[in-house]
């Protein structure tokens, strides 16, 4: 085995048992199995693998989903770069194992973007809600593809507005998606999809935008920048700066300067 880069860790997010990113210059995996769902994308190269006597490949724009307890191998004739999310077994129903064996690799640009974004935010301080939302979006999209949707095609607008009202009450302290689901008595996936359909943005992005609103008011009121981040609900100043610049195009310091 030759790994130019390798990182594996367990994030503080229920439902994801491991996050892995690796750049291999040469490696062949023997037949093996996991107790989790293996969700991977390749950023470079090609990996060939066998899954229940079927020859398959991971490459290009494909999203690959390998089910738990089903042996597979992997090999490549040239360097490859991959990113993997190992999802807890209960994130998808066991009855979908057969469907994922039959269709382990597929093109889904939206899902691929979600997986890539999840790798960026998972474990980052202050991005707990973003990670929860991404996980729900990813698993519900996988269920749609495998023929077992958890969210109906027709959505009620009610949970979207209830969640917005709840977020408005908790702009600074925030809340988790699981907490919101418990308070509003809707499945997290239903809440996220209803909210996104109604408002054109995820619950997390809505909350961040409202926190930026609070921050700009504090800045214009003359509050010290060292205090604005925590007083507007951000984890720290870098967390504030990153989102402030993304939304407004200027840093908090530039925004508050004469």
Protein Blocks (a to p, Z undefined) as FASTA:
>chain_A
ZZfbdcdddddbehiabdcddddfbdcddddddfbdcddddfedjddddeehiacddehj
bccdddehiacddddfbdcddddddddfklpcfklmmmmmmmmbccdfklmmmmmmmmmm
gopahilmmmmmmmmmmmmmmmmmnopafbdfbdcfklmmmmmmmmmmmmmnopafklmm
mmnopafklmmmmmmmmnopafklmmmmmmmmmmmmmmmnopafklmmmmnopablmlmm
mmmmmmnopafklmmpZZ
